[in-house]
Amino acid sequence: MDSSAETASAAGAAQFPDSATDAPFPVRRVDTASLKALAHPLRVQILEMLSRYGAQTACSLGELLNESSGSTSYHLRQLAKHDFVREVEGKGTARERWWERPRGAIQITSPELATSPATEEASRLVTREFEHSRQAVLADFMAHGSESLDAEWLHASLISTANARLTADQLARYTSALEAYGHRLLEDIRNEGEQEGARPVQVHLNAFPILGVPAAAGGRGRTAERGTHNRGTHNAERTPKERPERTAP
């Protein structure tokens, strides 16, 4: 199963008007009607499961999300009306339909949507759900990875945090370069086809200005880069790893 669809939420570069044209993969800007259709916790969770694990049926999604197949089937149909999901051609039957995420990212925020309190709140709901899902899967890895995964998987994993002083232009250049390079690497790997021993992997990319900086810490001029970097097994004395995100498959 190909679970490579990009999942983009309002986080990071997806917030900015030009991000859709600058992104190295297709980015869909949702309109008001589509955003309102997506603004339901279970629908966001369905998109997340399809992004992580590839094509699913209403029954398998119900098992993944602890919901009835009737509920997931209804929400799949609503998502399909707005092209967030689609049926997998040539797979399944009339009684067991398979659904997938189209390739590409979803841009949840825009200046147009921000003009309405209702759509702005809908954007926040969708973003919160995506972020909650991301935090949950990372927390699960941090808490149980060492007891659930072989050493080779732990060594291959990475959570890294870096701190620096940047202008908005520098941050934009940095995030664009990271996103483009990361996308090229993933596409090269995807083009190798499904490999024996492969499992779902989630990559996060966050790069953002810190809010509420105390006056005493505001200073001007350059500071030495500070950060944390963690590979391999989890150690309570080591700072947990962190991957910077646009939400996407």
C-alpha positions as CSV (number, residue, x, y, z in Angstrom):
1,M,0.0,0.0,0.0
2,D,1.2,3.5,-0.9
3,S,0.8,5.8,2.0
4,S,2.8,8.6,0.5
5,A,0.1,11.2,0.2
6,E,1.3,14.5,1.6
7,T,-0.8,15.7,4.6
8,A,-0.6,19.4,5.0
9,S,-2.2,21.3,7.8
10,A,-2.1,25.0,8.6
11,A,1.3,24.6,10.3
12,G,4.5,26.0,9.0
13,A,4.8,27.2,5.4
14,A,1.2,26.1,4.6
15,Q,-0.1,29.2,6.3
16,F,1.4,31.6,3.8
17,P,-0.2,32.6,0.5
18,D,2.8,31.7,-1.7
19,S,3.5,28.3,-0.1
20,A,1.2,26.4,-2.5
21,T,3.2,27.6,-5.5
22,D,6.6,27.2,-3.9
23,A,6.0,23.7,-2.5
24,P,7.9,20.8,-4.2
25,F,4.6,18.7,-4.3
26,P,1.0,19.6,-5.2
27,V,-0.8,21.7,-2.6
28,R,-4.5,22.1,-2.6
29,R,-6.0,25.3,-1.1
30,V,-9.3,24.4,0.4
31,D,-12.3,26.7,-0.1
32,T,-14.9,27.6,2.5
33,A,-17.3,24.7,1.7
34,S,-14.5,22.1,1.7
35,L,-13.0,23.4,4.9
36,K,-16.3,23.2,6.7
37,A,-16.7,19.6,5.4
38,L,-13.3,18.7,6.8
39,A,-13.8,20.4,10.1
40,H,-14.9,17.3,12.0
41,P,-12.5,15.4,14.3
42,L,-13.2,12.0,12.8
43,R,-12.8,13.2,9.3
44,V,-9.4,14.6,10.1
45,Q,-8.5,11.3,11.8
46,I,-9.6,9.4,8.7
47,L,-7.3,11.4,6.5
48,E,-4.5,10.8,9.0
49,M,-5.0,7.1,8.9
50,L,-5.1,7.0,5.1
51,S,-1.9,9.1,5.0
52,R,-0.1,6.8,7.4
53,Y,-1.2,3.4,6.3
54,G,-2.4,3.8,2.7
55,A,-5.8,2.7,1.3
56,Q,-8.3,1.4,3.7
57,T,-12.0,0.2,3.8
58,A,-14.7,1.7,6.1
59,C,-14.3,-1.5,8.3
60,S,-10.5,-1.3,8.6
61,L,-10.7,2.4,9.4
62,G,-13.4,1.6,12.0
63,E,-10.9,-0.8,13.7
64,L,-8.1,1.7,13.5
65,L,-10.2,4.5,15.0
66,N,-12.4,2.4,17.3
67,E,-15.5,3.6,15.4
68,S,-18.3,1.7,13.7
69,S,-17.9,1.0,10.0
70,G,-21.3,2.8,9.5
71,S,-19.8,5.9,11.0
72,T,-16.5,5.8,9.0
73,S,-18.5,4.9,5.8
74,Y,-20.6,8.0,6.2
75,H,-17.7,10.3,6.8
76,L,-15.7,8.8,3.9
77,R,-18.6,9.7,1.6
78,Q,-18.7,13.3,2.9
79,L,-14.9,13.6,2.4
80,A,-15.3,12.1,-1.1
81,K,-17.8,14.8,-2.0
82,H,-15.1,17.4,-1.5
83,D,-12.3,15.3,-3.1
84,F,-10.4,14.7,0.1
85,V,-10.5,11.0,-0.5
86,R,-11.3,8.8,-3.5
87,E,-12.1,5.2,-4.3
88,V,-9.3,3.0,-5.3
89,E,-9.9,2.0,-8.9
90,G,-10.1,-1.8,-9.6
91,K,-10.0,-2.7,-5.9
92,G,-12.8,-3.9,-3.7
93,T,-16.5,-4.6,-4.3
94,A,-19.8,-2.8,-4.0
95,R,-20.0,-3.9,-0.4
96,E,-16.3,-3.3,0.5
97,R,-15.0,-0.2,-1.1
98,W,-11.4,0.9,-0.7
99,W,-10.5,4.5,-0.2
100,E,-7.3,6.5,-0.5
101,R,-5.9,10.0,-0.1
102,P,-5.0,11.7,-3.3
103,R,-1.3,12.7,-3.5
104,G,-0.5,16.2,-2.5
105,A,-0.8,18.5,0.6
106,I,-3.8,20.4,1.9
107,Q,-3.5,24.1,2.8
108,I,-6.0,24.8,5.5
109,T,-5.4,28.6,6.0
110,S,-5.4,31.5,3.7
111,P,-6.1,35.2,3.9
112,E,-9.5,34.7,2.4
113,L,-10.5,32.0,5.0
114,A,-9.2,34.2,7.8
115,T,-11.7,36.9,7.2
116,S,-14.6,34.9,8.6
117,P,-14.7,33.9,12.3
118,A,-16.5,30.6,11.3
119,T,-13.9,29.5,8.8
120,E,-11.0,30.7,11.1
121,E,-12.4,28.4,13.9
122,A,-12.8,25.6,11.4
123,S,-9.1,26.0,10.4
124,R,-8.1,25.8,14.0
125,L,-10.1,22.7,14.6
126,V,-8.5,20.9,11.7
127,T,-5.0,22.1,12.7
128,R,-5.6,21.0,16.3
129,E,-6.6,17.5,15.2
130,F,-3.7,17.1,12.9
131,E,-1.3,18.3,15.6
132,H,-2.9,16.1,18.3
133,S,-2.4,13.1,16.0
134,R,1.2,14.0,15.3
135,Q,2.0,14.6,19.0
136,A,0.3,11.3,20.0
137,V,2.3,9.1,17.5
138,L,5.6,10.8,18.5
139,A,4.8,10.4,22.2
140,D,4.1,6.7,21.7
141,F,7.4,6.3,19.9
142,M,9.3,8.1,22.6
143,A,7.6,6.1,25.4
144,H,7.6,2.7,23.9
145,G,10.0,2.7,20.9
146,S,12.9,1.2,22.8
147,E,10.8,-1.8,23.9
148,S,9.0,-2.3,20.6
149,L,11.6,-1.8,17.9
150,D,14.8,-3.5,17.0
151,A,18.1,-1.6,17.4
152,E,18.4,-0.9,13.7
153,W,15.1,1.0,13.7
154,L,16.0,2.9,16.8
155,H,19.4,3.9,15.3
156,A,17.8,4.9,12.0
157,S,15.3,7.2,13.8
158,L,16.1,10.8,14.6
159,I,14.7,13.6,16.7
160,S,16.7,16.8,16.5
161,T,16.1,20.4,17.7
162,A,18.2,23.4,16.7
163,N,17.9,27.0,17.8
164,A,19.1,30.1,15.9
165,R,18.4,33.8,15.3
166,L,16.9,34.3,11.9
167,T,15.1,36.9,9.9
168,A,11.8,36.0,8.3
169,D,13.5,35.8,4.9
170,Q,16.2,33.6,6.3
171,L,13.6,31.3,7.8
172,A,11.7,31.1,4.6
173,R,14.8,30.2,2.6
174,Y,15.8,27.6,5.2
175,T,12.4,25.9,5.3
176,S,11.9,25.9,1.6
177,A,15.3,24.3,1.0
178,L,14.6,21.7,3.7
179,E,11.2,20.8,2.3
180,A,12.4,20.6,-1.3
181,Y,15.4,18.4,-0.4
182,G,13.4,16.2,1.9
183,H,10.7,15.7,-0.8
184,R,13.4,14.7,-3.4
185,L,14.9,12.2,-1.1
186,L,11.5,10.6,-0.3
187,E,10.5,10.5,-3.9
188,D,13.8,8.7,-4.7
189,I,13.0,6.2,-2.0
190,R,9.4,5.7,-3.1
191,N,10.5,5.1,-6.7
192,E,12.5,2.1,-5.4
193,G,9.1,0.4,-4.8
194,E,7.9,-1.4,-1.7
195,Q,10.8,-3.1,0.0
196,E,10.7,-6.2,2.3
197,G,10.7,-5.1,5.9
198,A,9.3,-1.7,5.2
199,R,6.9,-0.2,7.8
200,P,5.0,3.2,8.0
201,V,7.3,6.0,9.0
202,Q,6.3,9.6,9.8
203,V,8.6,12.6,9.1
204,H,7.9,15.9,10.9
205,L,9.3,19.3,9.9
206,N,8.8,22.3,12.2
207,A,10.5,25.6,12.0
208,F,8.9,28.6,13.6
209,P,9.6,31.8,15.6
210,I,9.4,31.4,19.3
211,L,6.5,33.5,20.8
212,G,6.5,35.5,24.0
213,V,10.3,35.9,24.2
214,P,11.2,37.6,27.5
215,A,12.8,41.1,27.1
216,A,15.9,39.9,28.8
217,A,16.3,37.2,26.1
218,G,15.5,39.4,23.2
219,G,19.0,40.7,22.5
220,R,20.4,41.7,19.2
221,G,23.1,40.2,17.2
222,R,24.1,36.6,16.6
223,T,24.0,33.8,19.2
224,A,25.7,30.5,19.0
225,E,23.5,27.7,17.6
226,R,22.1,25.6,20.4
227,G,20.3,22.4,20.0
228,T,19.8,18.7,20.9
229,H,20.3,15.7,18.8
230,N,19.3,12.1,19.6
231,R,19.8,8.9,17.7
232,G,19.3,5.3,18.8
233,T,17.8,4.1,22.1
234,H,15.9,6.4,24.4
235,N,17.8,7.6,27.4
236,A,16.1,9.6,30.2
237,E,19.2,11.8,30.3
238,R,19.1,12.7,26.7
239,T,16.8,15.2,25.2
240,P,14.0,13.6,23.1
241,K,14.4,13.9,19.3
242,E,12.1,16.2,17.4
243,R,11.5,16.4,13.7
244,P,10.6,19.7,12.1
245,E,6.4,19.6,9.5
246,R,4.0,20.7,6.9
247,T,1.3,18.2,7.5
248,A,1.2,16.0,4.4
249,P,1.2,12.2,2.9
